[in-house]
Amino acid sequence: MLTMRLFGLENLFKRKPRSGPGENTQADSVQEPDDESLPESSFYSDEPVSSKAEDRFGRAPFATRIAETLANRRDTASLVVGLYGPWGDGKTSTLGFVDESLRSYKHVVTVRFNPWYFGTQEQLLRGFFATLAEALGRSLSTRREEIGDLLSKYGGILSIASGG
């Protein structure tokens, strides 16, 4: 499971000291922070990082191990790999690190595909095979057009067969 820590937020809001007997203030009110109480880097973007060089949470070695396992796999059976964690836990960054590691293997073609972009099954199938054909077309030096055309046609045939 992926975990993240929040850094630099401990000084964001300071509690006022508890009131003494007879004072008419709220005991747990929050005081506004002044500029001196905020560390220079209090907030960090929740955008995924784009390279292993930006890894501050130690996910790159984990991603490298996943990439090595996938790239060196000899079994030809289908394989599904899942990466689970709550929002903001670094899943997208970790996938980027895996992709970065896989680029060093000449026999591996990575394909980024997001099924959430498609509203119907037909769009999904056409989009998947178009993306796959494009990725293979970029990666192969020979028979590129033939393979791309074949995958595009296959995607069209599947979408028709599925009722689209």
C-alpha positions, 0 to 999 in steps of 0.5 A, a space after each residue: 500500500 502506498 502512503 504519503 506524509 504531509 510535510 510542513 503543515 504543522 505550523 500552518 494553524 497554531 492553537 491559542 493557549 487555553 483560556 484561564 477561568 473567567 476569561 471569555 474566549 473560545 478555548 480551541 479557536 484557531 489563530 491566523 498564521 503569521 508569515 514567520 510561522 509558515 515554513 518556506 515550503 508549506 504546500 506541495 502540488 498534488 500533481 504527479 511528478 514526471 521523472 524519478 529524479 523528482 521522487 521524494 517518497 522513495 517510490 522509484 525503486 519499487 517502480 524499477 522492480 515492477 518494470 524489471 519483473 515485467 520486462 524480464 518475464 518469460 511467461 507468455 500468458 496474459 498478466 494484469 498488474 494493479 496499483 491500488 491506493 487512496 487519492 493522492 498517494 502517488 499512483 500516477 507518479 509510480 506508473 510514470 516511474 514504471 514507464 520511465 524504467 521500461 523505456 530502457 528495454 528495447 523489446 518493450 512497448 508501453 501504451 498509455 490508455 485511459 478507458 474513462 475517456 470513452 462513453 460507449 463500448 464502441 468508442 472504447 474498443 476503437 480508442 483502444 485499438 487506435 492507441 495500440 496501433 499508434 504505439 506499435 507504429 511508433 515502435 516498429 521499424 518495419 511493417 508499421 503500416 500493415 500492423 497499424 491497419 490490422 489493429 485498426 480494422 480489428 478494433 472496428 470489427 470488435 466494435 461491430 460484433 459487440 453491437 456498436 
